Amino acid sequence: MKLATLQALNQAKATRKAVLLVTDLETGEERLVEESAIPADPLASVLSQQLRQGRSATVEQDGRRHFITVHVPPVRLVMIGAVHISQALVPLARLVGQDPVIVDPRTAFATPERFPDVKLFAEWPDVALPPLGIDRYTAFVALTHDPKIDDGALIHALERECFYVGALGSRRTHARRIERLCEAGVGEAALARIRAPIGLDIGAISPAEIAVSIMAEITAALRLESGERQPRSPVLSKPCYK
């Protein structure tokens, strides 16, 4: 690998950017393709597919073989709420290779005893979230049922284009949430990205079952093509202008 390529890779890792190293197996020529440059690349469709899968592979196109090395940032799961569902989500996140983080200003819930060996911030989201550097490789779930905690956190996640944003609550609860966020200046396109009621509809009842449904929906959002799964946010009764 060329020194310049290695330096570019290290820079991408440091800034949590996804890049793909494309090596021509006949000539040995290599090029580094940033995620934003994929649509203009001759191997665009193949690169997009490998990026979604997060897997390196040998591919053939137009009679030429290439090895695509995929470099993606580790996925983080940020949970707002040190609740029972969060306790079940933590081991699930680790099983699928995600880094769990919990934020909850309620010190009675956000304790090391309830969440051992977890990145735990017993602070308000407006204090805890900015230093975390949340980005599009972050899955974000709001679980407290408290608008004072969840609403601002959801706005933060939407502004940073997290690949998954979900919120706990019934359709009626979420409809009220949507109205509040609209009044706070969040646009309709952003509001439509919130997955609510959260998780795949598998009839989940217990916290552990709900956690499974959430992790399944996060996985679908990460691995499936954009548009294959649609958010279930309610339609606003009146236009929402930002």
Secondary structure, 3 states (H helix, E strand, C coil): CCHHHHHHHHHHHHCCCCEEEEEECCCCCEEEEEHHHHHHCCCHHHHHHHHHHCCCEEEEECCEEEEEEEECCCCEEEEECCCHHHHHHHHHHHHCCCEEEEECCCCCCCCCCCCCCCEEECCCHHHHCHHHCCCCCEEEEECCCCHHHHHHHHHHHHHCCCCEEEECCCHHHHHHHHHHHHHCCCCHHHHCCEECCCCCCCCCCCHHHHHHHHHHHHHHHHHCCCCCCCCCCCCCCCCCCC
